[in-house]
C-alpha cells in the first residue's frame, strides 16, 4: 500500500491545493465531483504533481512541509517549467498569489 501527497491546480484561479490520501484516484474523483469543500468552488482542478510513500507519516510530513513558506518555494522550483507553461503571463509578483494554498473550510462546531 502507498500513501500519496498530491498537488492540484485550479483551472479557474490557478491556485494550488496540497493534500494527502491513501487512494489517489478516488480522492481526485472526489475533488472533480465537488465533494471537497476546499476545492468545490475552484473546479475544475488538475492533478499536477504527486509523490508516493510506503509510510503514512512520511507522506504526512511531506504534505506539512509543502504547506510551509519554504515548501511552497521548493514546489515552485520543482514545477517551474510546468507552471511557466500554463501561466506564461504570470510574472514573479503573481507567483505568491498562485501559491496561496487553498485551506479547508472548518466545520461549524455544535453548541452543547
N, C-alpha and C positions, 0 to 999 in steps of 0.2 A: 504494500500500500504506500502511496505517495501523498504528501501534503503540499499544497500549492500556495505560493504567493503570486498574485496576479495584478496587472495594471490595465485598467480600461480607460479609453479616451472617448469623451463625449463628442459626437459629431455636431451637436448643437452649439456648444460653447467652448470646445477644445479643452475643457478641464479634465483632470485625471482623477481616477478613483483607484485606490490601492486596497486590496483585500486579501483574505486568506480563505482557503477552502480545502476540503478533502475530496471533492468531486468537481473538477474544473468545468466540465461540460454542463452539468446540472446547474451549477452556480451561474454560468454565463446565460443559460436559458432563463433563469430567474430574473436576471438583470434585463434581458430582452423583453420579457413579458410584463415588466413593470412591477414585479413583486418585491423589489428592494427600494425602500423609501428614498434612500440617498441618491439613487440614480434614476428613479422613475421620471422626474421632470427633465432629465438631461438626455433622454433616449433620442436617437439610437446611440449605443455605445459599441466600441470596437475593442476587442482584446488585442493589446499591442505588445504585451510582454508577460512572461511568466517564468517562474523557477520552481522546480520540483525537489522536494526534500524527503528523505526517508524518516526523519524525525520531526514530529509535530512542533516541538519547541524551537527547533532551528528555523522552521518556516515562520513561526510567530515572531521570533526575534528579528528576522529579516524584514517582516512587514512593519514592525515598530520602527526599525532603522529607516526605512524608506519614507516614513511619515515625519522624520526629523528634517531640519533645515539641511544638514549635511547629506542626509539620504536623498533628499529631493535634488540636490546639486549632483550627486553621483548618478542618479537616474537620468538627469538631463544629459550628462556626458555620455552615458551608455546608449541613450536613444537619440543622440543629437542628429544623426543623418535622417532618421525616420521623421522626427519632429520637424526638422527643417523642410523636408519634402512635402509634408502635409500642410504646414503653416509657413510657407516661404514668405508670406507677407508679415509674419511675426518678427518684430525686432527684439533686441535684448531687453528692453523695458517691459515688453509683454510676456516674457518668459516667466516672470514671477507670478503673473495672473494665471498662466497656464498651469502652474504647479501648486495652486491652492487646492489642497486635497478636499474632495467632497466629503464632509463629515456626516456620519449617520445622524439622523434626527432622533433625539431621545424620546422614549415613550413617556407619556404623561403618567405621573405616579398617582395611584389611587389613594384617596384620603381615607383614614380609618373611621 
